[in-house]
Amino acid sequence: TMFEHEYNPVHVHQGSLFTGLSSVMILKLPQSFGVEYSAPHQPQNGKLQILGSASGQFAHVDYQPKIKERDFFIFPYDMRHCVYPFNSTNETRRTA
């Protein structure tokens, strides 16, 4: 459970195998992620971001889906990902 202003910084998961999977399931979202203060033209509040490690002019290195309750994302466990904070009073965000 995450509350207003909390976030999950960019991180990866580690395992003992060379390959593995990680996942995010959206269980509950606040009614609103609140006012976007830093980039009103491209709001980031409450967003999930999955970051790739490719480079080059044709590489699309991040994925920022429009999340909704009951969404389920699966990706390699060593892929960087984060969740941005939100400004919504007295509401929570729940993921598993």
Residue frames relative to the residue before (quaternion, step in Angstrom):
aa qw qx qy qz dx dy dz
T 1.0000 0.0000 0.0000 0.0000 0.00 0.00 0.00
M 0.0929 -0.7798 0.6181 0.0356 3.56 -0.94 0.91
F 0.2499 -0.7700 0.5754 0.1167 3.52 -1.03 0.89
E 0.7601 -0.3561 0.2749 0.4689 3.56 -1.33 0.11
H 0.8409 0.1729 -0.1932 0.4751 3.58 -1.05 0.96
E 0.5691 0.5674 -0.4130 0.4286 3.64 1.17 -0.04
Y 0.0356 -0.7908 0.6111 -0.0023 3.55 -1.18 0.58
N 0.3336 -0.6902 0.5991 0.2310 3.53 -1.33 0.20
P 0.3260 -0.7905 0.4788 0.1990 3.62 -0.28 1.22
V 0.6902 -0.4526 0.3546 0.4394 3.57 -1.29 0.28
H 0.1801 0.7775 -0.5795 0.1652 3.56 -0.80 1.07
V 0.2500 -0.7094 0.6281 0.1995 3.55 -1.40 0.09
H 0.3701 -0.6753 0.5772 0.2717 3.55 -1.29 0.24
Q 0.2169 -0.7778 0.5771 0.1227 3.56 -1.13 0.57
G 0.0587 -0.7826 0.6194 0.0204 3.49 -1.19 0.60
S 0.5961 -0.5848 0.4147 0.3615 3.55 -1.27 0.14
L 0.6431 0.4976 -0.3243 0.4834 3.60 1.26 -0.20
F 0.6102 -0.5610 0.4173 0.3726 3.56 -1.23 0.44
T 0.7804 0.1793 -0.1000 0.5907 3.58 1.10 -0.69
G 0.1526 0.7796 -0.5990 0.1004 3.54 -1.19 0.50
L 0.3590 -0.7315 0.5434 0.2019 3.52 -1.29 0.27
S 0.1529 -0.7284 0.6594 0.1063 3.51 -1.31 0.51
S 0.0898 -0.8134 0.5725 0.0497 3.58 -1.15 0.38
V 0.1499 -0.7327 0.6541 0.1137 3.52 -1.37 0.36
M 0.0659 -0.7725 0.6311 0.0228 3.57 -0.86 1.01
I 0.3057 -0.7612 0.5487 0.1611 3.57 -0.76 1.06
L 0.1411 -0.8307 0.5374 0.0349 3.57 -0.45 1.24
K 0.8004 -0.0501 0.0699 0.5933 3.59 0.98 -0.83
L 0.0903 -0.7847 0.6123 0.0346 3.56 -1.02 0.85
P 0.5181 -0.6078 0.4811 0.3616 3.59 -1.12 0.52
Q 0.6378 -0.5296 0.3947 0.3961 3.59 -1.22 0.44
S 0.7845 0.0326 0.0102 0.6192 3.57 1.13 -0.75
F 0.3870 -0.7047 0.5395 0.2502 3.56 -1.11 0.64
G 0.5598 -0.6541 0.3585 0.3610 3.58 1.27 0.16
V 0.7277 -0.4277 0.3301 0.4225 3.51 -1.41 -0.04
E 0.3080 -0.7224 0.5924 0.1798 3.57 -0.99 0.91
Y 0.2154 -0.8242 0.5155 0.0923 3.58 -0.45 1.20
S 0.7646 0.4250 -0.2248 0.4292 3.60 0.88 -0.84
A 0.8193 0.0470 -0.0046 0.5714 3.62 1.02 -0.62
P 0.1054 -0.8455 0.5197 0.0624 3.63 0.42 1.16
H 0.6301 0.5415 -0.3323 0.4465 3.61 1.15 -0.51
Q 0.7788 0.1124 -0.0682 0.6133 3.60 1.26 -0.40
P 0.1661 -0.8451 0.4993 0.0941 3.62 0.39 1.20
Q 0.1782 -0.7928 0.5788 0.0689 3.55 -1.04 0.89
N 0.4216 0.7426 -0.4509 0.2597 3.60 1.23 -0.33
G 0.8771 0.0913 -0.0850 0.4639 3.55 -0.90 1.02
K 0.5020 0.6893 -0.4161 0.3158 3.59 1.20 0.00
L 0.3719 -0.6576 0.6116 0.2350 3.50 -1.31 0.61
Q 0.0250 -0.7897 0.6130 0.0099 3.57 -0.92 0.88
I 0.1246 -0.7609 0.6353 0.0439 3.55 -0.91 1.03
L 0.1667 -0.8347 0.5244 0.0224 3.55 -0.59 1.24
G 0.2904 -0.7541 0.5660 0.1636 3.55 -0.86 0.98
S 0.4028 -0.7173 0.5116 0.2480 3.56 -1.27 0.11
A 0.4248 0.6959 -0.4743 0.3322 3.59 1.23 0.30
S 0.1478 -0.7715 0.6078 0.1164 3.55 -1.25 0.31
G 0.4872 0.6475 -0.4953 0.3133 3.54 -1.28 0.25
Q 0.6513 -0.5772 0.3373 0.3589 3.52 -1.17 0.60
F 0.7343 0.3880 -0.2428 0.5013 3.62 1.14 -0.44
A 0.5101 0.6569 -0.4146 0.3693 3.58 1.26 0.07
H 0.1839 -0.7331 0.6454 0.1101 3.56 -0.96 0.92
V 0.1171 -0.8847 0.4508 0.0219 3.56 -0.03 1.30
D 0.7808 0.2423 -0.2158 0.5339 3.60 1.11 0.04
Y 0.2052 -0.7565 0.6148 0.0869 3.48 -1.22 0.67
Q 0.0011 0.7974 -0.6003 0.0608 3.55 -0.67 1.13
P 0.1197 -0.8454 0.5166 0.0629 3.60 0.23 1.25
K 0.4567 -0.6043 0.5580 0.3390 3.56 -1.26 0.39
I 0.1965 -0.8382 0.5012 0.0875 3.55 -0.12 1.30
K 0.0006 -0.7567 0.6535 0.0165 3.51 -1.28 0.57
E 0.6701 -0.4987 0.3503 0.4238 3.57 -1.19 0.43
R 0.8055 0.2493 -0.2628 0.4690 3.52 -1.16 0.90
D 0.4317 0.6539 -0.4958 0.3744 3.64 1.21 0.24
F 0.0908 -0.7790 0.6198 0.0264 3.56 -1.16 0.69
F 0.0789 -0.8084 0.5832 -0.0099 3.57 -0.63 1.19
I 0.0835 -0.7739 0.6274 0.0194 3.57 -0.93 0.98
F 0.1114 0.7881 -0.5932 0.1208 3.57 -0.90 0.98
P 0.6622 -0.4903 0.3577 0.4396 3.64 -1.18 0.33
Y 0.5403 -0.6776 0.3949 0.3049 3.60 -0.88 0.94
D 0.6910 0.4547 -0.2959 0.4778 3.62 1.15 -0.39
M 0.4778 0.6494 -0.4490 0.3852 3.59 1.23 0.32
R 0.4518 -0.6978 0.4858 0.2700 3.58 -0.82 1.01
H 0.0929 0.7846 -0.6080 0.0786 3.55 -1.08 0.78
C 0.0335 -0.7915 0.6103 -0.0033 3.56 -1.26 0.47
V 0.2225 -0.7216 0.6301 0.1809 3.53 -1.38 0.17
Y 0.3666 -0.7536 0.5111 0.1911 3.55 -0.80 1.06
P 0.5594 -0.6082 0.4357 0.3567 3.62 -1.14 0.55
F 0.2060 -0.7619 0.5978 0.1407 3.55 -1.30 0.28
N 0.3430 -0.7404 0.5529 0.1688 3.57 -1.26 0.48
S 0.3735 0.7164 -0.5007 0.3107 3.58 0.48 1.14
T 0.3780 -0.7812 0.4554 0.1987 3.56 -0.29 1.25
N 0.8839 0.0537 -0.0692 0.4594 3.53 -1.09 0.92
E 0.6058 0.5162 -0.3915 0.4619 3.60 1.05 0.61
T 0.2656 -0.7692 0.5614 0.1506 3.57 -1.18 0.45
R 0.2419 -0.6932 0.6520 0.1894 3.49 -1.42 0.26
R 0.0757 -0.8039 0.5896 0.0212 3.57 -0.86 0.95
T 0.0339 0.7730 -0.6322 0.0400 3.53 -0.93 0.97
A 0.1763 -0.7618 0.6099 0.1290 3.56 -1.25 0.33
